[in-house]
Amino acid sequence: QSVLTQPPSVSAAPGQKVTISCSGSSSNIGNNYVSWYQQLPGTAPKVLIYDNNKRPSGIPDRFSGSKSGTSATLGITGLQTGDEADYYCGTWDSSLSVVIFGGGTKLTVL
Amino acid sequence: QVQLVESGGGVVQPGRSLRLSCAASGFIFSSYGMHWVRQAPGKGLEWVAIIWYDGSEEYYADSVKGRFTISRDNSKNTLYLQMNSLRVEDTAVYYCARVGGNVVYFDYWGQGTLVTVSS
């Protein structure tokens, strides 16, 4: 069981919008930056969002991140079939002095 | 371009040791912290360890503390993970990743190397 809680799966139709939540506590999300990673089948993860809401160069603005209190959210608009992947949130836990990931959310684009 | 290439994976018996390497190129290796992250078959990501850019600090997941050691040789642009007393539950693809800014910003990842612990 992960310290960060994500829904196991989400789904939506092509062109629609989806959000993925990541719930933690004051020792992790509440006081540290959050990053989001996309893992396509059979590949290494790739960063989509860092520092809660920043996109690296090359990541389209269809992907967005936000944080409020002890929760963070990844938003994806204009869904494409190529967005089908596993998505993970990650942050630092100040009490444990470790990096923690959420359990992952499988996105299905119907 | 930034490249991270892991090697050293394979099949090993429980209780034995293995050393993974991650060869870095395309950036000033000695300026960046580095992580190891693993993923068991069909499971999610599990962070393993981090080492500061100069090797001055290291942190480990509880699941590997006391058994695994992260290290680096900045003269060889190489990151290592020494894994001792391996257990069946250590079976996973092991990725090295670069610290992009804050410690949870993994901006570049290697392709991974598979470690299988089995008798």
Interface residues (C-beta under 8 A of the other chain):
Chain A: S2 N32 Y33 V34 S35 Y37 Q39 A44 P45 K46 V47 Y50 D51 P56 D86 Y88 G90 T91 W92 L96 S97 V98 V99 I100 F101 G102 G103 G104
Chain B: H35 V37 G44 L45 E46 W47 I50 Y59 Y60 A61 D62 Y95 G100 G101 N102 V103 V104 Y105 F106 D107 W109 G110 Q111 G112
